Amino acid sequence: YGGAYENSKLQPLIDNVVEKLVASSERPDLRYKVTILNSPAINAFALPTGQLYITRGLIALANDTSELASVLAHEMAHVIASHAAIREDQVRQAALVSRVASDVLADPQMGALALAKSKIAIASFSRAQEFEADGIGVGISSRAGYDPYGATRFLTSMGRSSELRTGNSKTDTRTMEFLSSHPATPERVANATL
């Protein structure tokens, strides 16, 4: 992601937003450190330690502070809900089931089938975590005084941006979503609007 992007005006703005979000979250005792990444890609992610990463491309796509706050609150929600630890545990369990089928039962095909089924289940679970993080994030950002519809606006912009990059607005998202760890953007917009 191009390393850290240093900007003396942007970093304090983001740190201020995070401070307000933390104070309004379910876990005001947690601390976060935000690193802006020097990349035009539209992405943000969180580590279980509270380290949040957000790209220049995502910041540029956000139209206002409420949209930016919705993304940051979404990433904080992953930390609050311990999503990474839960997902890691599921991956370990899937590997164990696959190994048992391959090694103990001496059936490599059964092991491969078990691993494929596990990957589908993990992808589905990851999509559920994204919906949960969207819901928690909207609550945090609205309690912090940001427009709760910032998430809906940002997700809509992100969907349009994706369509422009791929050059195809008629793609069947159900096919692409099958193994994706994130739900389709229209579903996320509908969920965030609730």
Steps between C-alpha positions, in 0.01 A plus 500: 500500500788742443595550864377771732373826353604796713267801489512755781145626431324172429636289788369731778157507331486120495633473855229742618228292329635181661510667842130591472413151377689329783319712760166392349585133453409198706867476600633849583792329676648382169765711328551527128785623284413597144753475219420659166641283222649656186280315254225601256319172578172531688556297813505506878571226749562446870733278698379344826747727684303813404730601216276645226617548142327718244619582149526837329261365237232431758544842659469662157177309431339620825292813434485621860610425854188291570591262218858474626373447856276216380800317352713551810213392728450188285867406545481570872196271515711212369739555793218536755329180379831305486426396142862420409542260793172324422589469130848368586346235722269391217794475258687278749193278541460472121864398460460239773189348340676486163810339652295240687316410180824477301737342753289300743236383257765469224270668250660803327182567299293512818761733651482732198120498512500575872743789445287642216184481713684668786618784275143563384379501862780739604419737212134498601595563863730787394213661310286475815782671695502783244127554547548495878787753476283722277225500764732561794685768303183693411404499869842627609517775239146622565558511879817701430288760322570401140225457242396133523431501125871564438549121474226469239641786295854366518400144410301636204802700381721195547261290290497757220878523511528123471264497202706768327825310564361172365311673220194285557196595705310187391723249681308234690628562853363167625764314298784719626371492858506120532856485640539867586571603856292817451132518407397674179488879533124531426428261789726701731327824398159349574623365834661830603180688415296289745 
